[in-house]
Amino acid sequence: MAVIDIMELPALLPRRSPVVGLDLGENTIGVAVSDFTRTIASPLALIERRKFTIDVEALFKLMDGRGADGIVIGLPFNMDGTEGARCQSNRAFARHLLRLRDVPIAFWDERLSTVAVNKMLIGEHDMTRGRRAEVVDKTAAAYILQGALDRLRA
């Protein structure tokens, strides 16, 4: 497979298979998963980054456990729409991942996802800073994945 446009993703997947969403941070990878109908995204796990092959092994184990056949990776565009170093790093992650597994990967604009998630966790759930740190990346992954799922249904 290859990196594809989000609108091409459904055609490359089995009819009722979930997809995972990733929020790639410097120290962690937030992982979310959709339901079988690809309607709802839910936070799934947080992978502590150590070494690429170890990180991807953990990701593949989560995917296999949920029967997920596709990946949506958040791209942190600059506010003016340009790509910076983090976008390039996320694209490199996808290229390296494809060397280990043939899986469709799509990118989704994640601008302000972490900001939105933090506001939600503070405002709606009144979470402390320490507790937010435990859930923000996987919740941001769900926010990213939900945006992509909503676009696919529109």
Legacy VTK file of the C-alpha trace (Angstrom):
# vtk DataFile Version 3.0
C-alpha trace
ASCII
DATASET POLYDATA
POINTS 154 float
0.000 0.000 0.000
0.959 3.592 0.171
0.053 6.877 1.719
-3.287 7.863 0.224
-5.905 10.588 0.262
-8.433 10.133 3.068
-11.275 9.716 0.558
-9.531 6.668 -0.961
-9.286 4.852 2.367
-12.676 3.044 2.441
-12.135 1.449 -0.976
-8.896 -0.147 0.248
-10.357 -1.683 3.401
-12.518 -4.705 4.101
-16.148 -3.633 4.511
-16.413 -3.872 8.297
-12.932 -3.245 9.619
-11.884 -0.540 12.045
-9.095 1.945 11.455
-6.685 3.389 13.973
-5.811 7.024 14.409
-2.406 8.183 15.565
-1.249 11.332 17.305
2.526 11.147 16.945
4.286 13.044 19.704
7.970 13.251 20.482
7.661 11.024 23.561
4.396 9.173 23.013
2.060 7.890 20.329
-1.605 8.367 21.085
-3.694 5.600 19.533
-7.437 5.622 18.881
-9.642 3.112 17.108
-12.905 3.313 15.226
-15.822 0.956 15.541
-16.512 -1.568 12.768
-18.802 0.848 10.946
-16.152 3.598 11.051
-18.580 5.977 12.722
-17.140 6.557 16.186
-13.524 6.988 17.266
-12.468 6.064 20.786
-9.175 6.565 22.621
-7.361 3.246 22.851
-3.808 3.409 24.176
-0.680 5.419 24.716
2.589 4.016 23.409
5.704 5.364 25.115
8.213 5.985 22.343
11.462 4.069 22.700
12.705 2.763 19.367
10.839 2.762 16.059
10.652 -1.022 15.674
9.460 -1.482 19.262
6.901 1.316 18.899
5.525 -0.123 15.660
5.398 -3.631 17.130
3.181 -2.266 19.908
1.028 -0.477 17.323
0.658 -3.616 15.183
-0.316 -5.622 18.272
-3.066 -3.089 19.048
-4.230 -3.116 15.417
-4.295 -6.906 15.239
-6.184 -7.111 18.538
-8.902 -4.840 17.143
-8.877 -6.170 13.576
-7.892 -2.738 12.252
-6.769 -2.591 8.639
-6.026 1.101 8.051
-4.258 4.011 9.705
-4.997 7.731 9.907
-2.039 9.819 11.057
-2.428 13.384 12.228
-0.369 15.985 10.365
0.459 19.057 12.460
0.354 21.726 9.757
1.417 25.242 10.669
-1.487 27.643 11.100
-0.805 29.097 7.633
-1.165 25.622 6.084
2.543 25.043 5.467
4.397 21.966 6.625
7.142 22.159 9.196
9.565 19.667 10.674
6.870 17.768 12.609
4.872 17.140 9.422
7.986 15.774 7.747
8.675 13.581 10.770
5.137 12.151 10.633
5.468 11.491 6.907
8.784 9.700 7.551
7.097 7.594 10.248
4.502 6.494 7.679
7.152 5.641 5.073
9.106 3.538 7.569
5.944 1.838 8.814
5.066 0.827 5.240
8.363 -1.054 5.007
7.140 -3.318 7.812
3.477 -3.737 6.911
1.410 -3.266 3.781
-1.407 -1.102 5.122
-3.278 1.914 3.742
-2.260 5.116 5.525
-4.016 8.461 5.214
-3.121 11.774 6.809
-5.513 14.168 8.507
-4.956 17.800 9.438
-4.533 17.880 13.203
-4.089 21.617 13.700
-5.310 22.593 17.153
-6.385 19.049 18.079
-4.356 19.017 21.288
-5.615 22.489 22.184
-9.228 21.405 21.643
-8.756 18.220 23.654
-7.099 20.081 26.545
-9.969 22.591 26.632
-12.463 19.741 26.708
-10.632 17.869 29.452
-10.348 20.997 31.579
-13.784 22.449 30.866
-16.000 19.394 30.712
-14.096 16.981 32.904
-12.195 19.347 35.239
-9.072 17.200 34.970
-5.853 18.061 36.723
-2.702 18.673 34.688
-1.236 15.313 35.757
-4.333 13.332 34.790
-4.617 15.222 31.463
-1.040 14.237 30.606
-2.080 10.587 30.887
-4.980 10.868 28.445
-4.416 13.871 26.169
-2.459 12.111 23.403
-4.818 9.168 22.996
-7.788 11.527 23.221
-6.159 13.758 20.580
-5.765 10.631 18.417
-9.518 10.024 18.786
-10.203 13.679 17.890
-8.049 13.333 14.755
-9.637 10.025 13.765
-13.158 11.328 14.401
-12.501 14.278 12.081
-11.394 11.899 9.338
-14.395 9.583 9.901
-16.784 12.536 9.781
-15.226 13.660 6.485
-15.674 10.168 5.024
-19.373 10.204 5.931
-20.013 13.736 4.617
LINES 1 155
154 0 1 2 3 4 5 6 7 8 9 10 11 12 13 14 15 16 17 18 19 20 21 22 23 24 25 26 27 28 29 30 31 32 33 34 35 36 37 38 39 40 41 42 43 44 45 46 47 48 49 50 51 52 53 54 55 56 57 58 59 60 61 62 63 64 65 66 67 68 69 70 71 72 73 74 75 76 77 78 79 80 81 82 83 84 85 86 87 88 89 90 91 92 93 94 95 96 97 98 99 100 101 102 103 104 105 106 107 108 109 110 111 112 113 114 115 116 117 118 119 120 121 122 123 124 125 126 127 128 129 130 131 132 133 134 135 136 137 138 139 140 141 142 143 144 145 146 147 148 149 150 151 152 153
